[in-house]
Amino acid sequence: MTDFLLYFLICELMLLILWGFWKPSRVYQYPFLAGCVFALWAWPQFYRLHKSGAVPDPILDKALVMTILCSAMCYLGYQKGNRPIRKLNWAFNRERLTQAAFVLTLIGVTFQYKLSQIPEEVKGTQASGLPVLYVFLSHLFVFGFALSAILTVRRFSWGAFGIACLGILGYLETILFLGRREGAIQFALTIGMFLWFIRRKLPPRPVILCGIVVGAFVSYNIATYREAMSHSSLFKAGSGAKVSELKQMNVVTEEGTEMRNAAYYLAATETLYAFDLGVSHWSAFVWYFFPAHIFGLTAKENLMTLGGILHIGANAQIAYGYQNATGSTVGGITDAFASFWYFGCLEFFAIGYIMRRLYVSAVGGMFVWQLACSLITVFSLLAITHSTHVMLLCWVPVTAFLGSSLVYARAKPGEAKSETIPAVAGSREPRPVAGVAEASKGRRAWLVLRNPKGRLNLVPRRGRPAPGRPTPNERTPSRGAIPGRKTV
């Protein structure tokens, strides 16, 4: 049975990857990215655990079935969210956006520097307090870089470009010296998505394939890489890096720690009937945003477990005497199963639905959702490798910091058009936005029209065009297009 589930899973994931390669515009869409993560991160671990016998097959089968369901839900949910989000279609002042980008980037890079100056023994022993605050604030450069990057791609200016270069320093520290895979993915998606949303430029398929292969190789050897770079930093001129240890990197699969954790946690949850019905999301919220150094660690633990009702991470130890390794994750399939049994796969249906609506809004030219899609996509992938909590919790800093910056930079009535970014802006040529009509697969398609005021109008179109007539993606709306008409 385990062999059948392994082959079924890899076939399903290959279909998702082939779906992404079939059309170039799909390389930034969630089913393709999720398929790559499941195929390159989860499946090799399952295969190695099965061949080594490290996990009994009946326990491993539960995790395999849950993974099959969750990967399928990523695609099915994505197919249902084919309408854009019409809210927050604002115009923005470029100068105030540049100011906000500079402040966010400067704060983030500054606290990265402060974090690098903390002694290693303090980082390793202190679970809360100043290092945690520094880590939280150091992530602000991601928002600042996204703002400066989108401004640079839309219309080049030395100010926005300089801020983007400052943000690149933050990414160099995160990727090269801290060895954060999510940082590398975030950087690539931010640049690539903006070039696609605004300039309609996509990387060639061979480049994408090479990036996936290199990313997989580094991912399999990430523990070795982090150990070699653990005592170095960009702010220390790279001193302390053990470059000789990098020679130990080779083409092997991961040991399977994360999927072993997931398998035992799923089996223990079902054995003990310890389903939390989604309350674990509250526990994650308290863990990330409740300051223990102010209110005390005991108060935090009581609030997380609701006075002892939830035994977070203890089910596998109680049922099987298994305890996960320090620093390893359990995967998003684990907390989804722990909440609603196999029906927890619907959480990935919801994630796919949200990501489709963000993507359709972004390709439609909405500035706010272009930023949101480029930033949230990496968290939707972390929902697979870490936990589904991150997909919920990421909206807190995004709303607090990026949202407040956008409110500050919102254009006021009477501002010069040359100084503002309009509510809906496409590429240089006045053409419908590629990807919206293309994404609406089935009985109804949507034409994208822009009226003289620059607003987005979605006009439903039924059926296929007559032979010889241009398709919706090939049409060019006239300048005097009237909202609500089916013809252009």
Disulfide bonds with the S-S distance in Angstrom:
none
